[in-house]
Amino acid sequence: MSGGDQGAVEGTLSIMVGGEPTDFTAALPVLKAVGRTIVHVGPSWRGSDREGSQPAAGPIGLVAEAIVFLEAHGVSATTALEVLRGGLAGSTVLDRKGATMVARDLSGRGDAPPARPGE
């Protein structure tokens, strides 16, 4: 999945599903409750290995690099990211992750409940 806890609340997650096609079809109504883009990507575990490529393929790494670059050159990352949000570089990543990235908050959990009991 991609989209974070807020994406789940808004029903806008992107979900990559591995498993048997019949199981995917059976689960689709539930997945549509929390996701907008839902794709069957092959056998079991195919979804999770695609998810591992998300940060490298998406803008999260670029935002992290920009923060380090800005701070290394004496520019307030908070101020610069606010300016970027208003232009073409504005994105969901900046809106949802920019402040936590600047604060080095690596918890990544937000207000979402644990994924599995006991975590």
N, C-alpha and C positions, 0 to 999 in steps of 0.2 A: 504494500500500500504506500501511497504517497499523498501527502496533504495534511498530515498532522492531526492532532485532536480537534482543532477548529474545523478542518475539512470534514471530519466525521460528523460533527455537530451540524454543519451546513449541508451535509449530503453531497459533497463535491470531491470525495476521494478519487484518486486514480488507483485501480486495483488490478494487479496482475495475478492470475489464478493458475496454479498448477493442479493437475489431477485428471481423472477420467472425464471425457466430454459429458457423459450423462450426469455425473456428480456436479459439474459446473452448471449445467442447465437447471438442475434441481435447486442449487444454491442461489441462482441469479436473482430471484425476487428479494431475498434477504440482502444480498450485496447491493442491489439498487436502492435500498433504504439509506445507505451511507456513501454510495459512490456514484459518480457521473460517468467516468470512463472505466469500463470493466472489460478486461480482455483475457481470454483463455490462451495461455502461452505454452501449453504442452503437458507432459506428464508431471507427476508429483515432484515438488521442489523446483520446478522451472520458475515459478513465481518468485521464490525467495532469491534465486541466483540472479534474476533480472533486477530485483530491488537493490542488490549490492552494487549495481552499476549506476544507480540513480544519482548519488552525489557527484560522481565523476562526469556524468553526462549532463547534469543540470547546472544551474547557476549558483548553487550553494557554495561550491569550492571557489568560484569567482568572487563571490561576496566576501568570503573569508580572506582571500588574497588581497582584495581591495582594502579591507579593514587594516590588515597588517601593513600594507604599503602606505596608506594614509597616515597611520600612527607613526610609522618610521620617519615620515617627512614632516612631522609636527602639525598635521592637520587633524582637527577633531573629527573622528570617524562618525560620531553621532550627528554632527552638523552636516557633514558631507553626504551621509546616507539619506538624510532628510531632503537634501537638494536633489539627489538622484531619484528619489521616489516620485518627485514631481515631473520628471522628464521621461524620455524614452526608456531609460533603464529601470523605471518603476516596475515592480513585480510583486507577486505574492510572497516570494522569498524575502524581499526587503521588508514587506509589511509584517510578516509573521515571525521572521527570524533575525532581522537586523539588530534590534535592541539586545536580544539575548546573546547574539554573537559578539557584539561590542562588549557586553558585560562578562564575556567568557563563561556564560551559564551553559554548561554541558549536560545538564540533567535531561533535556530533551523530552521530558514527560508532560510538561504543562499540567493541566488539570485532568488529564485522561486517567481512567482507572487502570490498574495493572492488566497486562495482556492475559496473564494466566493466574489462577488462584495461587497465592503464596509468594508472588514476585514483589 
